[in-house]
């Protein structure tokens, strides 16, 4: 028998092209028919689907239901089903009550555990937002206790968390308000230690309550990511939140708010219709890596910032650069259809794993 030298073996191995490791692709869905159809059409490119369908009630119970078509398709394609549990309408008083009232808190943990066990979900993700910073410790301990309970039955726990760039709220009353009520409550490092991962929502940089700007400008996304990593959160515990939706700003008037600029989220298809109806072209913003347009409508400017496939892939590249676990996308049904082909061409298809119990 011919003796094969180790050096030759190494040469042969190096010559074989191994497939790139897939990124964990989490996509959110809603109960809308358009969102459900998007999942059914593209489930083969998704690792985890997270329907936003379950909500707390004041006593700690949970209401909601996953569309049976989503359940069946997830099982068929080997997609992990990890639904969201949220405070309805991001109601702050309800969540404060659950976090600080022992009976409601205990019932909430038991309800989440029963939900995951009885429906055989792979896990649960918190989408708990608009919690005041004064409840930071209560939210952290509640998350740790819920994670312990879920891990005990083989389920995972993750959380979608609002990003920030520092512990400094910022210079204006707006910055203080958004820090105190939306950004400041999350102890990222402590949450990552008890949970399986964090979906770090680097979107909604600008909203209906701000001046026009990118949904998720590249510089802002990177700054937020650099900050959370500087706290010691492991890259393997971060799923980068990516926006699939776009934003449109226009002047409005009503008898309550009177005259003001208004912004709203919309799908890629809706954004393209607005532009087509007006004959307005998009242009690429290299700094923020997104498409944008502005135009005069009867003498007053309107604005669109569009997250198309190119913008999506520019930010998806950060997942690879920082060696993160994957990405979490809000929301199915709003994306540029070319995004799916771009993901496939870029080798970032979701990892094809069977739903696994912890």
Protein Blocks (a to p, Z undefined) as FASTA:
>chain_A
ZZddfklmmmmmmmpccddddddddddddfbfklmmmmmmmmmmcfbdcddfbccdfkop
acddddfklmmmmmmnopacddddddehhiaklmmmmmmmmklmmmmmmmmmmmmmmnop
abdcdddehiafklmmmmmmmmmmmmmmmmmnopacdddddddfbfbfbjbfklmmmmmm
mmmmpcfklmmmmmmbdcdddehkbafkbccddfbafklmmmmmmmmmmnopafklpccd
ddfbdcdddddddfklmpadddddddfklmmmmmmmnopacdddfklopadddddeehia
cddddddfklmmmmmmmmmmnopabdcdddehiacfklmmmmmmnopaccddddddZZ
